[in-house]
Structures are given as C-alpha cells and as structure tokens.
C-alpha cells in the first residue's frame, strides 16, 4: 500500500518543480506518466517541442562561420532528431550576429576604399536565404511533432483511465483480491510504460490512480512472508535510488544532475512501499539528497540570471555611449575619424560581453545596431557634403588662378600688386580641398604670383637701393632727435621742426623696416612734444603727414578718398562757425549772464576755427603727396 510519506513526496516534488519551472522559465519535456516531469510540462507548442533552454544555453557550441550554422540547421531539419527550441534560438542569434558583422565589414571596406556612401548598396545574402529555408523546414517539423505528441497524450490518457477503471473494478470483489494480484502487477507495469499525458490532467490522474492502488493494497490479503519479501525488495530499490541521488550531489554538470534526479523521482514513486517503520527514514534520506540538487540547480540559474542582467547593464551602457557620440555635433574630419575609432572600440568590447536575458537580448542588440547605423549614416552624410564643398572650393581656387595668370605679365606694378595681394587674401578665405589637389592648385597660383613679383622686383631694383638710402637718412634724423631729447637746452623747437620737415620729405623705405621705423620715430617725437610743449594741433598735423605714405600705399584712390572726407569735414565746420557767428549777432550783452554766454560762444567759434585750420593743413599735405606721386 502507498503510504502518506510517498504521497507527500509526490505532492511536494510536483510543487517544487512547478516553482522551478516558473522561476527559471525552463520548460521540461521528460517522458513520464505520473512523474514530476509530466506535471511540469506545459501544453503549448513552443514549450512541448523545446528541450531545456537553459541546457542549450549551457552547451553553447562556438560557431565561427555561417556555413557551420547552416550545416547544423540542415542536420536538424533533415534527420530524425527532434528540434530543440533553445538550440534553434541560439543558432538564429549567432547567425544574424555574423551576418550583420559581415555587412558592416563590407560597408567599412567600401568606404575606406574611397567608395561613395550614397552609392553603397546592401547585396542579397545567399546564406541568409538558405538559413531561412531550413528554418521553415524546422518549424514545420516542430509543428508536426507537436501534433503527434498531442495525439499520443490523448491516447495515453485514455489508456491510463482504462487501467484505473480495471483496478477500480478489482475493488468490487474483495474475495478475489489475492487471485487478481498478478493482473494488478501487470496493470502497474503497463501504467509505468505509458508515457506523456496532457499536463492539465496529470495531477488528477495520478491522485485517482494512487487512491485505487492504495485501496487495492488494503484489500490484498497477502501472507506475511510474501508481504515482507515485497517490502524488502522495495527497500533495496529505494536505497539504491537514494545512493544514486546522493552521488548526484557532487556531479559537476548541475543541469544533467537535475534531469537525472527527475528520473529518480519517477522511479522512487513507482516503487512500492517499504516496512512501515522504515518509510519515514527512507523518505527523509531521499528528500535530503533531492534538496541539495535542487538548491544547486536553483543557485546555478540565479547566477546565470545575475550574469545575464550584468551583461544587459554593460550592453545598455555601451548603447548609451554610442547614442551620445551619434548625437554630438561633429564638425571636422579629424573628429569623425576619432569618434569612429571610439565606436569600433565599443563594438569590439560588445563582442566580449555574453548574452543578455532572453527577453531583452534581441532588443538590446537592435538598439546597439540602430545607434551604430545612426552614427555611420551621419558620418557618410558629412563626408558627402565635405566632398561637395571640396569641389566648390577647388572651383573657386581655379578661378583665382585664372585671374592671377591674367595679371602675371602686367607692368603696372602698383595696381597689379594690389590686385594680386587682394587675390592672395581671398585665397586664404576659401575653405579646404584634398591635400594632393590643394598642393597642385597652390603651386599654380603661387607660380603666377611669383612670375609677376619677380618681374616687378627686377624692374624696381634701383628703387630698392633708393629705399635703403632713404632708410639710412631717416635713421640719421631719428638719432639727431634722440640727441636733442637728451640735451633739451635752449630754444630747439625750430630745429625739431626742420628735422620733421626733412624727415617727411624723404621717400619710401623698405617695406619690412617700415613699421619698426615708424614706431621708433613717433616714440621720440612724442617725447620731444611733451618736453617742448608743442601744440596739440601741430602734433596732430605732423602725425597725419607721417601717416600719409602708409595711406598712399593702399592704392591710388586712398588719398583721394581721404581728401574728400576732409573736405566734407571742412565744409561742416565752416557751416557751424557761420551759425555761431550769426547767433552772436542776436545776443544782448547787457546782463552778466549774457556776457558769459557770449564768451562761451566765442571760445567755441575760436576752437572751430582752429579745427578748420588743421583740416586745411591736412588737405594741403594730401595735395603735396599727390603731387609727389605724380
């Protein structure tokens, strides 16, 4: 008779496996009738046809090429082997990982080879078509297997219900119990040989079977010797089962140990009772061994889940890095190359990280791939625009080259120099072009410019000698001014005035020496003006005259523009003086306040007249400079 401990074993083990199945999301498909594995088997197609996903994940054979994966798919599709869902998912994930890696490598090679991103096309992949075809065959095979299993389960259910009815019928003839014992044992053996039944019927079926088996044992009037022999044989079997379970506690392969334990559970439950005084002991021993294996199994998947969660965290961080890089505003080719290296490094790091949780693994990969695609699309667009800008810049520089070549044989030294210098300044404002082309264009432009300037220098060789002589004369005057500043005795203003006039009468000096000489000259003049109290107006006029040569060098129109501006200023001051003088005629000086107002206006009129004189002198100085230029 089946005792209470064995019924407890059935219930607790069933509950334990159901919890394990729910927490670990692992669908078990063990061939057992009333066993624990049968109870935990789900009735969906996906879960029935899959083997242990966790076990498939544990195996994780390394596939280096798509060809290896396709060969494995063909082997599964065209053999008698049952497709395992965990392995199929793993093969699909690895295949598309290699597939996308090849596509990205082809695109990178195309771009590095100078290909135009806008013309890049993704070519069809024959391997992908073969892979999809084999996947369709496998899906059909799984669907067919599912239907066959469902049909087999229904037939097995009917067979087991028939066995229960036969045992139930035996209970109606208690006096025949001893005679029907062999038939009863045959029915038990037949029950053990029948495998899968629908999961939703498994528990109820097992409880009914147990109920009537126990009732039969209650009616069975075996003699003491036969009953003790039966107990002894059952004890030997259950002891071996306990030993086998205890040995599994040290098995390195936790998944394999868990599956072997399920078979031991089935065998333990199908073995008859032992002597009453030993039932609690043998049950406790088997339960203790089972607990160790179940805990190791649970811990293994907790660690696996934790590792997968950690992988998800790492992969999410890498996605965020790439998204941040793709979102940044990158303005130079150098920055693009720098960021590209960062992206490639992140992609390499991604490959070192294991799988994320199954529900998130595809999603996180799609996010990562989308971020990479976003970056490389923006990069391709940038270089496409840069290529267009290079072409525009090259056209602009070619236009300047044509202008420079048109001027290179001119003998109008001053105006042509100004024009070529303007072209050189404009050249600097034009953006970049590819280095090889840029060097070629620059050499053409420089050759045209140098052709003119060398001709001008040859023509002006005598002028340069004159400029060197002028430089020595001006330095001599500066030295004389410095000497006067150190020995400012007596009335030397007239002498200073003569030296200033002499300095202003000297012609051009070498261009490289002009700024330095200008500063040195005006520094000593400022010092002398301060010490000799020379009027502000006089200083301003002298400074203006000294600066006229610089203005003249800007072009023939520069002096004329300056003169026109001074004439407008002169006429404006003249008009203002007339206005004040008219107003003075209407003022009454009888009061004190009137006198002060008249005085103030007279002072303003005098200041305006001084300004007019200064402007007039400046105009004269320009006229003199124009005469010298002519």
C-alpha positions in Angstrom: 0.0 0.0 0.0 1.2 3.5 -0.8 1.8 5.4 2.4 1.4 9.1 3.4 5.1 9.9 3.0 5.1 8.7 -0.5 2.0 10.8 -1.3 3.7 13.7 0.4 6.8 13.1 -1.9 4.5 13.2 -4.9 2.9 16.5 -3.9 6.0 18.3 -2.7 8.1 17.3 -5.7 5.3 18.4 -8.0 5.1 21.8 -6.3 8.8 22.2 -6.2 9.2 21.5 -10.0 6.3 23.9 -10.8 8.0 26.7 -8.8 11.3 25.9 -10.5 9.7 25.9 -13.9 8.1 29.3 -13.3 11.1 31.0 -11.8 13.6 29.7 -14.3 11.4 29.9 -17.4 12.6 26.4 -18.4 10.1 24.1 -20.0 10.7 20.4 -19.2 9.8 17.6 -21.6 10.5 14.3 -19.8 8.8 11.1 -20.9 6.9 10.1 -17.8 3.3 9.3 -16.9 2.6 10.2 -13.4 6.1 11.6 -12.8 7.0 15.1 -11.6 8.4 16.0 -15.1 5.0 15.2 -16.7 3.3 17.6 -14.2 5.7 20.5 -15.1 5.4 20.1 -18.9 3.3 22.9 -20.4 0.9 22.2 -23.2 1.9 24.9 -25.6 3.7 24.1 -28.9 6.8 26.1 -28.2 7.3 24.6 -24.7 6.4 21.0 -25.7 8.8 20.8 -28.5 11.7 22.7 -26.8 14.2 20.9 -24.7 15.7 22.6 -21.8 16.6 26.2 -23.0 18.9 26.6 -20.0 20.6 23.3 -21.0 21.0 24.6 -24.6 22.5 27.8 -23.2 24.9 25.8 -21.1 26.2 23.9 -24.1 26.7 26.9 -26.4 28.8 25.4 -29.1 31.0 28.1 -30.7 30.2 28.6 -34.4 32.8 30.7 -36.3 31.1 30.8 -39.8 27.6 31.0 -41.2 28.3 27.8 -43.1 28.8 25.8 -39.9 25.4 27.1 -38.6 23.7 26.2 -41.9 25.2 22.7 -41.8 23.8 22.3 -38.3 20.4 23.6 -39.4 20.3 21.1 -42.3 21.3 18.3 -39.9 18.4 19.2 -37.6 15.9 19.7 -40.4 16.6 16.5 -42.4 17.3 14.0 -39.7 15.1 12.2 -37.1 16.4 14.5 -34.4 13.8 16.5 -32.5 14.4 20.3 -32.9 15.4 21.8 -29.6 14.0 25.4 -29.1 17.0 26.6 -27.1 19.4 25.5 -29.7 17.4 26.9 -32.6 17.2 30.3 -30.9 20.9 30.2 -30.2 21.7 29.3 -33.9 19.5 32.1 -35.1 21.1 34.7 -32.8 24.7 33.7 -33.7 23.8 33.5 -37.5 22.5 37.1 -37.6 25.3 38.3 -35.4 27.8 37.0 -38.1 25.5 38.2 -40.9 25.4 41.8 -39.6 29.1 41.8 -38.8 29.9 40.8 -42.4 27.6 43.5 -43.8 29.2 46.2 -41.6 32.7 45.0 -42.6 31.8 45.2 -46.3 30.5 48.7 -45.8 33.6 49.8 -43.9 35.9 48.3 -46.6 33.9 50.1 -49.3 34.1 53.5 -47.5 37.8 53.1 -46.7 38.4 52.2 -50.4 37.1 55.6 -51.3 33.6 54.5 -52.2 30.7 56.9 -52.3 28.4 56.3 -49.3 25.4 57.4 -51.3 26.0 54.7 -53.9 26.6 51.8 -51.4 24.0 49.0 -51.7 23.5 46.0 -49.5 23.8 42.9 -51.7 21.5 39.9 -51.1 23.0 37.2 -48.9 22.5 33.6 -50.3 23.4 32.2 -46.9 20.5 34.1 -45.3 18.1 32.6 -47.9 19.3 29.1 -47.2 19.1 29.7 -43.5 15.5 30.9 -43.8 14.6 27.9 -45.9 16.0 25.5 -43.4 14.3 27.4 -40.6 10.9 26.9 -42.3 11.5 23.2 -42.6 12.3 23.0 -38.9 9.2 25.0 -38.0 7.1 22.6 -40.0 8.8 19.7 -38.3 8.2 21.1 -34.9 4.6 21.7 -35.6 4.1 18.2 -36.9 5.9 16.8 -33.8 3.7 18.9 -31.6 0.5 17.5 -33.1 1.8 13.9 -32.9 2.7 14.4 -29.2 -0.8 15.9 -28.5 -2.4 12.9 -30.2 -0.2 10.5 -28.3 -1.0 12.2 -25.0 -4.8 11.8 -25.6 -4.3 8.1 -26.4 -2.1 7.7 -23.3 -4.8 9.4 -21.2 -7.4 7.0 -22.4 -5.1 4.0 -21.7 -4.5 5.2 -18.1 -8.1 5.9 -17.5 -8.8 2.3 -18.6 -6.2 1.0 -16.1 -7.8 3.0 -13.3 -11.2 1.5 -14.2 -9.8 -2.0 -14.2 -8.2 -1.5 -10.7 -11.4 0.1 -9.6 -13.3 -3.0 -10.8 -11.0 -5.2 -8.8 -12.1 -3.5 -5.6 -15.6 -4.7 -6.1 -14.6 -8.3 -5.4 -12.5 -8.2 -2.2 -12.6 -12.0 -2.0 -10.8 -12.2 -5.4 -8.0 -9.8 -4.5 -5.4 -12.5 -3.9 -6.2 -14.2 -7.2 -6.1 -10.9 -9.1 -2.7 -9.9 -7.7 -0.8 -10.8 -10.8 -3.2 -9.0 -13.0 -2.8 -6.0 -10.7 1.0 -6.1 -11.0 0.6 -6.3 -14.8 -1.6 -3.2 -14.8 1.0 -1.3 -12.7 3.7 -2.3 -15.2 1.5 -1.2 -18.1 0.9 2.2 -16.3 4.7 2.7 -15.9 5.3 2.0 -19.6 2.7 4.6 -20.7 4.5 8.0 -21.0 3.1 11.5 -21.7 -0.4 12.7 -20.9 -1.9 16.2 -21.1 -0.4 18.3 -18.3 -3.7 19.6 -17.1 -4.9 16.0 -16.4 -1.7 14.7 -14.9 -2.3 15.5 -11.2 -5.9 14.4 -11.1 -5.0 11.2 -13.0 -2.1 10.4 -10.6 -4.3 11.1 -7.5 -7.1 8.7 -8.8 -4.5 6.1 -9.6 -2.9 6.4 -6.1 -6.3 6.2 -4.5 -7.4 3.0 -6.1 -3.9 1.4 -5.8 -3.9 2.1 -2.0 -7.5 0.7 -1.7 -6.4 -2.4 -3.5 -3.5 -2.9 -1.1 -5.8 -2.5 1.7 -7.9 -5.4 0.4 -5.0 -7.5 -0.5 -4.6 -10.4 1.9 -1.0 -11.5 1.2 0.6 -13.8 3.6 3.2 -12.3 6.0 6.2 -13.8 4.2 5.2 -12.5 0.7 4.4 -9.1 2.1 7.8 -8.9 4.0 9.6 -10.0 0.8 7.8 -7.3 -1.2 8.8 -4.7 1.4 12.4 -5.9 1.4 12.7 -5.7 -2.4 11.2 -2.2 -2.4 13.7 -1.1 0.3 16.6 -2.3 -1.7 15.4 -0.4 -4.8 14.7 2.8 -2.9 18.1 2.5 -1.1 19.8 2.4 -4.5 17.8 5.3 -5.6 18.9 7.3 -2.5 22.5 6.4 -3.2 22.2 7.5 -6.8 20.6 10.8 -5.7 23.4 11.4 -3.1 26.0 10.8 -5.7 24.4 13.4 -8.0 25.1 16.0 -5.3 28.8 16.0 -6.4 28.0 16.0 -10.2 29.8 18.9 -11.9 27.1 19.3 -14.5 24.3 20.8 -12.5 21.7 20.6 -15.4 22.4 17.0 -16.0 22.2 16.2 -12.3 18.8 17.9 -12.1 17.4 15.9 -15.1 18.7 12.6 -13.6 17.1 13.5 -10.3 13.7 13.7 -12.1 14.1 10.2 -13.4 15.0 9.0 -9.9 11.9 10.7 -8.6 9.8 8.9 -11.1 11.4 5.5 -10.2 11.0 6.2 -6.4 7.3 7.0 -6.8 6.7 3.9 -9.0 8.4 1.6 -6.5 6.1 0.0 -3.9 6.1 0.7 -0.1 8.6 -0.5 2.4 8.1 -1.6 6.0 6.2 1.0 8.0 9.0 1.6 10.5 11.4 2.4 7.6 9.2 4.6 5.5 9.9 7.9 7.2 13.7 7.2 7.3 14.0 6.2 3.6 11.8 9.2 2.5 13.9 11.7 4.6 17.1 10.4 3.1 15.8 10.7 -0.5 14.3 14.1 0.3 17.6 15.4 1.7 19.6 14.3 -1.4 16.9 16.0 -3.6 17.1 19.2 -1.7 20.9 19.5 -2.3 20.5 19.0 -6.0 17.5 21.4 -6.3 19.4 24.1 -4.4 22.4 23.8 -6.7 20.1 23.9 -9.7 18.3 27.0 -8.4 21.6 28.7 -7.5 23.1 27.9 -10.9 20.3 29.7 -12.7 20.2 32.6 -10.2 23.9 33.1 -11.0 23.2 32.7 -14.7 20.4 35.3 -14.5 22.6 37.6 -12.5 25.3 37.3 -15.1 22.8 38.0 -17.9 21.5 41.0 -16.0 25.1 42.3 -15.6 25.6 41.7 -19.3 22.5 43.7 -20.0 23.7 46.6 -17.8 27.1 46.6 -19.6 25.4 46.5 -23.1 23.0 49.2 -22.1 25.9 51.4 -21.1 27.6 50.8 -24.4 24.4 51.7 -26.2 24.2 55.0 -24.3 27.9 55.7 -25.2 27.3 55.3 -28.9 24.0 57.2 -28.8 25.8 60.1 -27.1 28.5 60.0 -29.7 26.0 59.9 -32.6 24.0 62.8 -31.0 27.1 65.0 -30.7 27.8 67.8 -33.3 31.0 66.8 -35.1 32.5 69.5 -37.3 35.8 68.2 -38.6 37.0 65.1 -40.5 39.6 64.5 -37.8 36.9 64.4 -35.1 34.9 62.0 -37.3 37.9 59.6 -37.5 38.5 59.9 -33.8 34.9 59.1 -33.0 34.9 56.3 -35.5 37.8 54.7 -33.6 35.8 55.0 -30.4 32.8 53.3 -32.0 34.9 50.5 -33.3 36.5 50.0 -29.8 33.0 49.9 -28.3 31.9 47.3 -30.9 34.9 45.2 -30.0 34.0 45.5 -26.3 30.4 44.5 -27.1 31.6 41.2 -28.6 33.4 40.3 -25.4 30.1 40.5 -23.4 27.9 37.4 -23.1 24.2 37.1 -23.7 21.6 39.3 -22.0 18.4 37.9 -20.6 16.5 36.1 -23.4 13.6 38.6 -23.5 16.0 41.5 -23.9 18.8 40.0 -25.9 17.4 40.8 -29.4 16.0 44.2 -28.2 19.4 45.4 -26.8 21.2 44.3 -29.9 18.7 46.1 -32.1 19.2 49.3 -30.0 23.0 48.9 -30.3 22.9 48.3 -34.1 20.5 51.3 -34.6 22.9 53.6 -32.7 25.8 52.4 -34.8 23.8 52.9 -38.0 22.8 56.4 -36.9 26.4 57.4 -36.4 27.7 55.9 -39.6 24.8 57.4 -41.6 25.7 60.9 -40.2 29.4 60.3 -41.0 28.6 59.3 -44.6 26.4 62.4 -45.0 29.2 64.6 -43.5 31.8 63.3 -46.0 29.4 63.5 -48.8 28.8 67.2 -48.0 32.5 67.7 -47.5 33.3 66.2 -50.9 30.8 68.6 -52.4 32.4 71.6 -50.5 35.8 70.5 -51.6 34.6 70.6 -55.2 33.2 74.1 -54.8 36.4 75.3 -53.1 38.5 73.9 -55.9 36.4 75.7 -58.5 36.9 79.0 -56.5 40.7 78.5 -56.4 40.8 77.7 -60.1 39.0 80.9 -60.8 41.7 82.8 -58.7 44.4 81.0 -60.6 43.0 82.2 -63.9 42.8 85.8 -62.6 46.4 85.6 -61.4 47.6 84.2 -64.7 45.8 87.0 -66.5 47.8 89.5 -64.3 51.2 87.8 -64.2 52.6 89.7 -67.3 51.3 93.1 -66.3 53.8 96.0 -65.9 51.5 98.2 -63.9 53.4 97.4 -60.8 51.4 99.3 -58.2 47.8 98.4 -59.2 48.7 94.9 -60.2 50.5 94.3 -56.9 47.3 95.5 -55.1 45.2 93.2 -57.2 47.4 90.1 -56.6 47.6 90.8 -52.9 43.8 91.0 -52.8 43.7 87.7 -54.7 46.1 86.2 -52.1 43.9 87.4 -49.2 40.8 86.0 -50.9 42.6 82.6 -51.4 43.1 82.4 -47.6 39.3 82.8 -47.1 38.5 79.8 -49.3 38.0 76.5 -47.4 40.0 73.3 -47.7 40.4 70.9 -50.6 42.0 67.4 -50.7 45.7 67.8 -49.9 47.1 66.5 -53.1 44.8 68.7 -55.2 45.3 71.6 -52.8 49.1 71.4 -53.3 48.8 71.3 -57.1 46.4 74.4 -57.1 48.6 76.3 -54.7 51.7 75.7 -56.8 49.9 77.0 -59.9 48.6 80.1 -58.1 52.0 80.8 -56.4 53.8 80.4 -59.7 51.6 83.0 -61.4 52.1 85.4 -58.4 55.8 84.9 -58.3 56.2 85.4 -62.0 54.8 89.0 -61.6 56.6 89.8 -58.4 59.9 88.6 -59.7 59.5 90.8 -62.8 58.5 93.8 -60.6 61.5 93.3 -58.3 63.8 93.1 -61.3 62.3 96.3 -62.6 62.4 98.0 -59.3 66.0 97.0 -58.3 67.0 100.7 -58.4 64.0 101.7 -56.3 65.1 99.2 -53.6 68.6 100.8 -53.4 66.9 104.2 -53.1 64.7 102.9 -50.3 67.8 101.6 -48.4 69.3 105.1 -48.8 66.1 106.6 -47.5 66.2 104.3 -44.6 69.7 105.4 -43.6 68.6 109.1 -43.9 65.6 108.6 -41.7 67.6 106.7 -39.1 70.1 109.6 -39.0 67.2 112.1 -38.3 65.9 109.8 -35.6 69.3 109.7 -34.0 69.5 113.5 -34.1 66.1 113.8 -32.5 67.2 111.4 -29.7 70.2 113.5 -29.1 68.0 116.6 -28.8 65.7 114.8 -26.4 68.7 114.0 -24.1 70.1 117.6 -24.2 66.9 119.7 -24.5 68.7 123.1 -23.9 67.8 126.5 -25.3 65.2 127.0 -28.0 65.4 123.9 -30.2 61.8 123.9 -31.4 62.8 125.3 -34.7 65.5 122.7 -35.2 63.0 120.0 -34.4 60.6 121.4 -36.9 63.3 121.5 -39.6 64.2 117.8 -38.9 60.5 116.8 -39.0 60.0 118.6 -42.4 63.2 116.9 -43.6 62.0 113.5 -42.4 58.6 113.9 -44.2 60.4 114.9 -47.4 62.3 111.6 -47.6 60.7 108.9 -49.8 59.8 105.3 -49.1 61.9 102.8 -47.1 62.0 99.0 -47.4 58.6 97.5 -46.5 60.0 95.2 -43.8 61.6 98.1 -42.0 58.6 100.5 -42.2 56.6 99.5 -39.1 59.7 99.4 -36.8 61.0 102.7 -38.1 57.5 104.3 -37.8 57.3 103.3 -34.1 60.8 104.5 -33.3 60.2 107.8 -35.0 56.9 108.6 -33.2 58.2 107.5 -29.8 61.0 110.1 -29.9 58.6 112.7 -31.3 56.0 112.1 -28.5 58.8 112.6 -26.0 60.0 115.8 -27.6 56.5 117.2 -28.0 55.9 116.6 -24.3 59.1 118.2 -23.2 58.9 121.2 -25.6 55.1 121.7 -25.1 54.5 121.8 -28.8 50.8 122.4 -29.5 48.4 119.6 -29.9 47.3 120.7 -33.3 50.8 120.8 -34.5 51.4 117.3 -33.2 48.3 116.0 -34.8 49.3 117.5 -38.2 52.8 116.1 -38.0 51.4 112.7 -37.2 48.9 112.9 -40.1 51.7 113.8 -42.5 53.9 110.9 -41.3 51.0 108.6 -41.9 50.2 109.8 -45.4 52.7 107.5 -47.1 51.0 104.5 -45.5 47.7 105.7 -46.8 49.2 106.2 -50.3 50.4 102.6 -50.3 46.9 101.3 -50.1 46.2 102.4 -53.6 45.7 105.4 -55.9 42.2 106.1 -54.7 43.1 106.0 -51.0 44.5 109.6 -50.8 41.6 110.9 -52.9 39.1 109.3 -50.5 40.9 110.8 -47.5 40.9 114.2 -49.1 37.2 114.1 -49.9 36.4 113.1 -46.4 38.5 116.1 -45.1 36.7 118.5 -47.5 33.4 117.3 -46.1 34.7 117.9 -42.6 36.0 121.3 -43.5 32.7 122.4 -45.0 30.7 121.1 -42.0 33.0 123.1 -39.6 32.7 126.2 -41.7 28.9 126.0 -41.7 28.9 125.6 -37.9 31.2 128.7 -37.5 28.8 130.7 -39.6 25.9 129.5 -37.5 27.6 130.6 -34.2 28.6 134.0 -35.6 25.0 134.6 -36.8 23.7 133.8 -33.3 26.2 136.1 -31.7 24.7 139.0 -33.6 21.4 138.5 -31.8 22.7 138.2 -28.3 22.3 141.1 -25.8 25.4 141.6 -23.6 23.7 143.9 -21.1 23.5 141.3 -18.4 26.1 139.3 -16.7 24.6 136.1 -17.9 24.6 137.4 -21.5 28.3 138.2 -21.2 29.2 134.7 -20.1 27.2 133.2 -22.9 28.9 135.3 -25.5 32.3 134.5 -24.1 31.5 130.8 -24.2 30.3 131.0 -27.8 33.4 133.0 -28.8 35.5 130.2 -27.3 33.6 127.6 -29.3 34.0 129.7 -32.5 37.7 130.0 -32.0 38.1 126.3 -31.4 36.1 125.5 -34.6 38.4 127.9 -36.5 41.4 126.1 -35.1 40.0 122.8 -36.3 39.3 124.4 -39.7 42.9 125.4 -40.0 44.1 121.9 -39.0 41.8 120.3 -41.6 43.0 122.8 -44.2 46.7 121.9 -43.5 45.9 118.2 -43.8 44.3 118.8 -47.2 47.4 120.7 -48.3 49.6 117.9 -47.1 47.5 115.4 -49.2 47.8 117.7 -52.3 51.6 117.8 -51.8 51.7 114.0 -51.5 49.6 113.6 -54.7 52.0 115.9 -56.5 55.0 113.9 -55.4 53.3 110.7 -56.5 52.6 112.2 -59.9 
